[in-house]
Amino acid sequence: MKLVMFVTRKQQIVVENKKVKDIEKIHDIPLHKRSSLRSLAEALECTTGQLVRLIKEGRVLRRHSSALKPHMKNDNMKPRLRFCLSMLEERNIPYEPKFKSMYNVVHIDEKLFYVTKRSQDYYLLADEDDPYRPCKNKNFLMKVMFLVAVARPRFDSAGRETWSGKIGVWPLVEKVPAKRSSVNRAAGTFETKPIGSITREVSRTFLMDKILRAIKEKMPAEFTS
């Protein structure tokens, strides 16, 4: 008489997972060998499929993305702590510490953006031609820096937004006359180009001519007087 055994998929996974010998051995494996399932499976002498199943179960193995943290010394941490403490309302510190409302604070930051991408996905009709996007050198794409100023938005007693907090976005560009003629334009035609070096004078000019003027125009009057 021939004995036939039927094993369910769940039972099969449990049996296969038991083949991962000494899962606690991971503690002794250096981190640089745990950056991929293939290298970890090689160190544990098992298959990547077994590790994937362990990750899906979530009880033994997990995936983690590690981000770099700034290495700060005591001289760096003390000023940061003082700044955090300075943002507390002094009258509320003894009984209920609260942060300041920051209604009179404007946050300013810069951000670099590429003018285009090396590869871009599009959704086209079946009879459309593929878009043609040329550039001189795809390894050195043009970047433009933008200066952004925002503040805390305002709401009325009913919870309706009275001001979005958006003050403005300004590209750090300049108008430069073309030195030579080409098929695209004649010599002397003004072109918009990113500012090559963001110096102290450039930052001061944008702060005085752009940001401060926009704050006076857009921010609620009780915080700009």
C-alpha positions as CSV (number, residue, x, y, z in Angstrom):
1,M,0.0,0.0,0.0
2,K,1.4,3.4,-1.0
3,L,1.1,6.3,1.5
4,V,0.4,9.7,0.0
5,M,0.8,12.9,2.1
6,F,-0.8,16.2,1.3
7,V,1.1,19.2,2.7
8,T,-0.5,22.7,2.7
9,R,1.4,25.8,1.5
10,K,1.5,27.2,5.1
11,Q,3.0,23.9,6.4
12,Q,5.5,23.9,3.6
13,I,6.7,27.4,4.5
14,V,7.2,26.4,8.1
15,V,9.2,23.3,7.0
16,E,11.4,25.4,4.7
17,N,11.9,28.1,7.3
18,K,13.3,25.5,9.7
19,K,16.1,25.0,7.2
20,V,17.5,28.4,8.2
21,K,20.0,27.2,10.8
22,D,20.9,29.4,13.7
23,I,19.0,32.5,12.8
24,E,20.5,34.2,15.8
25,K,23.8,33.9,14.0
26,I,22.9,37.2,12.4
27,H,24.2,39.1,15.5
28,D,27.7,37.9,14.5
29,I,27.4,38.9,10.8
30,P,28.9,42.4,10.1
31,L,26.5,45.0,8.8
32,H,28.1,45.4,5.4
33,K,27.2,41.7,4.8
34,R,23.6,42.4,5.7
35,S,22.8,45.1,3.2
36,S,21.2,42.7,0.7
37,L,19.2,39.5,1.0
38,R,21.7,37.8,-1.3
39,S,24.8,38.6,0.9
40,L,22.8,37.7,4.1
41,A,21.6,34.4,2.6
42,E,25.2,33.6,1.7
43,A,26.4,34.3,5.2
44,L,23.6,32.2,6.8
45,E,24.0,29.4,4.2
46,C,20.3,29.6,3.2
47,T,18.2,30.8,0.2
48,T,16.9,34.3,-0.3
49,G,13.4,32.9,-0.5
50,Q,13.6,31.7,3.0
51,L,14.7,35.1,4.2
52,V,11.8,36.8,2.3
53,R,9.3,34.5,4.1
54,L,10.8,35.4,7.4
55,I,10.5,39.1,6.7
56,K,6.8,38.6,5.7
57,E,6.1,36.8,8.9
58,G,7.6,39.8,10.8
59,R,8.5,37.9,13.9
60,V,12.2,37.1,13.5
61,L,13.6,39.3,10.6
62,R,12.8,42.8,9.6
63,R,13.9,45.3,6.9
64,H,15.4,48.7,8.1
65,S,16.5,51.7,6.1
66,S,19.4,53.4,7.9
67,A,19.9,57.2,7.3
68,L,23.1,59.0,8.1
69,K,22.9,61.3,11.2
70,P,25.0,64.3,11.9
71,H,27.9,63.7,14.2
72,M,27.5,66.4,16.8
73,K,29.8,67.2,19.7
74,N,28.8,68.9,22.9
75,D,29.7,72.3,21.4
76,N,27.1,71.6,18.7
77,M,24.4,70.2,20.9
78,K,24.4,73.0,23.5
79,P,23.5,75.8,21.1
80,R,20.7,73.6,19.6
81,L,19.3,73.0,23.1
82,R,19.5,76.7,24.0
83,F,17.6,77.5,20.8
84,C,14.9,74.9,21.6
85,L,14.5,76.4,25.1
86,S,14.3,79.9,23.7
87,M,11.2,78.9,21.7
88,L,9.2,78.2,24.9
89,E,6.7,80.7,26.2
90,E,8.3,82.0,29.5
91,R,5.1,82.5,31.3
92,N,4.0,78.9,30.7
93,I,7.3,77.2,31.7
94,P,6.5,76.8,35.5
95,Y,3.2,74.9,35.1
96,E,2.6,73.9,31.4
97,P,5.5,74.5,28.9
98,K,4.3,75.5,25.5
99,F,6.1,76.5,22.3
100,K,5.7,80.0,21.0
101,S,3.0,80.6,18.4
102,M,5.6,81.7,15.8
103,Y,3.1,83.9,14.0
104,N,5.8,86.5,13.6
105,V,8.4,84.1,12.2
106,V,9.3,83.6,8.5
107,H,11.1,80.5,7.4
108,I,13.6,81.0,4.5
109,D,15.4,78.1,2.7
110,E,17.0,77.3,-0.6
111,K,16.5,74.3,-2.8
112,L,18.3,73.1,-6.0
113,F,16.3,71.6,-8.8
114,Y,17.5,70.1,-12.1
115,V,16.0,71.7,-15.2
116,T,15.3,68.3,-16.6
117,K,15.9,64.6,-15.8
118,R,18.1,62.1,-17.5
119,S,15.1,59.8,-17.9
120,Q,11.4,60.8,-17.8
121,D,8.3,58.6,-18.1
122,Y,5.3,59.8,-20.3
123,Y,2.0,58.4,-21.1
124,L,1.4,58.6,-24.9
125,L,-1.2,57.5,-27.4
126,A,-0.4,54.5,-29.5
127,D,0.0,56.6,-32.7
128,E,2.1,59.4,-31.0
129,D,5.8,59.9,-31.7
130,D,8.3,59.5,-28.9
131,P,9.3,62.9,-27.5
132,Y,12.8,64.0,-28.4
133,R,14.7,65.7,-25.5
134,P,18.3,66.7,-26.4
135,C,21.0,68.2,-24.3
136,K,24.7,68.9,-24.6
137,N,25.9,66.6,-21.8
138,K,23.5,64.5,-19.8
139,N,26.1,64.1,-17.0
140,F,26.1,67.8,-16.3
141,L,22.5,68.9,-16.3
142,M,21.7,72.5,-15.5
143,K,20.6,73.2,-11.9
144,V,18.6,76.2,-10.7
145,M,18.4,77.3,-7.0
146,F,15.1,78.6,-5.7
147,L,14.6,80.7,-2.6
148,V,11.4,80.0,-0.6
149,A,9.8,82.0,2.2
150,V,6.8,80.7,4.2
151,A,5.2,81.4,7.5
152,R,2.6,79.8,9.7
153,P,-0.9,79.9,8.1
154,R,-3.8,81.8,9.8
155,F,-7.3,80.5,10.5
156,D,-10.4,82.3,11.9
157,S,-12.5,81.1,14.9
158,A,-14.5,78.8,12.6
159,G,-11.4,77.0,11.3
160,R,-11.4,78.7,7.9
161,E,-8.1,79.6,6.4
162,T,-7.6,83.3,6.2
163,W,-4.0,83.2,4.9
164,S,-2.1,80.3,3.5
165,G,1.3,81.3,4.9
166,K,2.9,81.2,1.4
167,I,5.0,84.3,0.9
168,G,6.9,83.6,-2.3
169,V,9.3,81.5,-4.4
170,W,12.1,83.1,-6.4
171,P,14.6,81.5,-8.8
172,L,18.1,82.7,-8.3
173,V,18.7,83.6,-12.0
174,E,20.0,86.6,-13.9
175,K,19.6,88.1,-17.4
176,V,22.8,87.8,-19.3
177,P,23.4,89.0,-22.9
178,A,24.5,86.3,-25.4
179,K,28.2,86.8,-26.3
180,R,27.9,85.2,-29.8
181,S,25.2,84.6,-32.3
182,S,23.8,81.1,-32.9
183,V,20.9,79.4,-34.7
184,N,18.7,80.2,-31.6
185,R,19.4,83.9,-31.1
186,A,21.5,86.8,-32.1
187,A,24.4,88.2,-30.1
188,G,23.3,90.6,-27.4
189,T,20.0,88.8,-26.8
190,F,19.3,88.6,-23.1
191,E,19.1,85.0,-21.8
192,T,17.9,83.7,-18.4
193,K,20.7,81.8,-16.7
194,P,21.2,80.5,-13.1
195,I,23.5,82.7,-10.9
196,G,26.8,80.9,-10.9
197,S,27.9,81.8,-7.3
198,I,25.5,82.6,-4.5
199,T,27.5,85.2,-2.6
200,R,26.6,87.3,0.4
201,E,25.8,90.2,-1.8
202,V,23.4,88.1,-3.9
203,S,21.6,86.8,-0.7
204,R,21.4,90.3,0.7
205,T,19.9,91.6,-2.6
206,F,17.2,88.9,-2.7
207,L,16.4,89.4,1.0
208,M,16.0,93.2,0.6
209,D,14.3,93.4,-2.8
210,K,12.2,90.2,-2.9
211,I,11.6,88.7,0.6
212,L,11.1,91.8,2.7
213,R,8.8,93.4,0.1
214,A,6.7,90.2,-0.2
215,I,6.4,90.0,3.6
216,K,5.0,93.5,3.7
217,E,2.6,92.8,0.9
218,K,1.3,89.4,1.8
219,M,1.7,88.8,5.6
220,P,-1.1,90.0,7.8
221,A,-0.6,93.7,8.8
222,E,-0.5,93.1,12.6
223,F,2.8,91.1,12.2
224,T,4.6,93.4,9.7
225,S,4.2,96.7,11.5
